[in-house]
Amino acid sequence: MKLKKDESVGSFFTKIAQVRDQLLAIGITVDDDDLVQIVVDCLPSSWETFMASVYGRENQPTFERLWHDCVAA
């Protein structure tokens, strides 16, 4: 999954949350840290500065915090 050029960040996060929820429905729990890593890995290179700021934090943000930060960016 990648953030498409014509896709909103909110839509992208919604899709990831839906996949997370589908996995949870079949008994597979995805760790919040893993979700954050997936999101950062799926962002295009134009988000490089934002990604560096995420990696540079002392404490990794939660998935919901990252969602909020991305939408605000």
C-alpha positions as CSV (number, residue, x, y, z in Angstrom):
1,M,0.0,0.0,0.0
2,K,1.3,3.4,-0.9
3,L,-0.1,6.9,-0.6
4,K,-1.1,7.7,-4.1
5,K,-0.4,11.1,-5.7
6,D,-4.1,11.9,-6.0
7,E,-5.1,10.4,-2.6
8,S,-5.8,12.4,0.5
9,V,-3.8,11.5,3.6
10,G,-7.1,11.0,5.5
11,S,-8.3,8.4,3.0
12,F,-4.9,6.6,3.1
13,F,-5.0,6.4,6.9
14,T,-8.6,5.2,6.8
15,K,-7.6,2.3,4.5
16,I,-4.8,1.3,6.8
17,A,-7.1,1.4,9.8
18,Q,-9.6,-0.7,7.9
19,V,-7.0,-3.3,7.1
20,R,-5.9,-3.3,10.8
21,D,-9.6,-3.8,11.9
22,Q,-10.1,-6.6,9.4
23,L,-7.0,-8.4,10.7
24,L,-8.2,-7.9,14.3
25,A,-11.5,-9.4,13.3
26,I,-9.7,-12.7,12.4
27,G,-7.6,-12.6,15.5
28,I,-4.4,-10.9,14.2
29,T,-3.3,-8.0,16.3
30,V,-1.0,-5.4,14.7
31,D,1.1,-3.6,17.2
32,D,0.8,0.2,17.1
33,D,4.6,0.6,16.5
34,D,4.2,-1.7,13.5
35,L,1.3,0.4,12.1
36,V,3.4,3.6,12.5
37,Q,6.3,1.9,10.6
38,I,4.0,0.7,7.9
39,V,2.6,4.3,7.4
40,V,6.0,5.9,7.3
41,D,7.3,3.3,4.8
42,C,4.3,3.9,2.6
43,L,4.6,7.7,2.3
44,P,6.2,9.0,-0.9
45,S,9.6,10.7,-1.0
46,S,7.9,14.1,-1.0
47,W,7.1,13.4,2.7
48,E,10.8,12.8,3.5
49,T,11.1,15.7,5.9
50,F,8.0,14.6,7.8
51,M,9.3,11.0,8.0
52,A,12.7,12.3,9.3
53,S,10.8,14.2,12.1
54,V,9.0,11.0,13.1
55,Y,12.2,9.0,13.2
56,G,13.9,11.8,15.1
57,R,11.4,11.8,18.0
58,E,12.5,10.4,21.3
59,N,9.2,8.5,21.6
60,Q,7.5,7.1,18.5
61,P,4.0,8.5,18.1
62,T,0.9,6.3,18.2
63,F,-0.9,5.5,15.0
64,E,-3.7,8.0,15.9
65,R,-1.2,10.7,16.7
66,L,0.7,10.1,13.4
67,W,-2.7,10.2,11.6
68,H,-3.4,13.6,13.2
69,D,0.1,14.9,12.4
70,C,-0.1,13.8,8.8
71,V,-3.5,15.3,8.2
72,A,-2.3,18.6,9.7
73,A,0.9,18.6,7.6
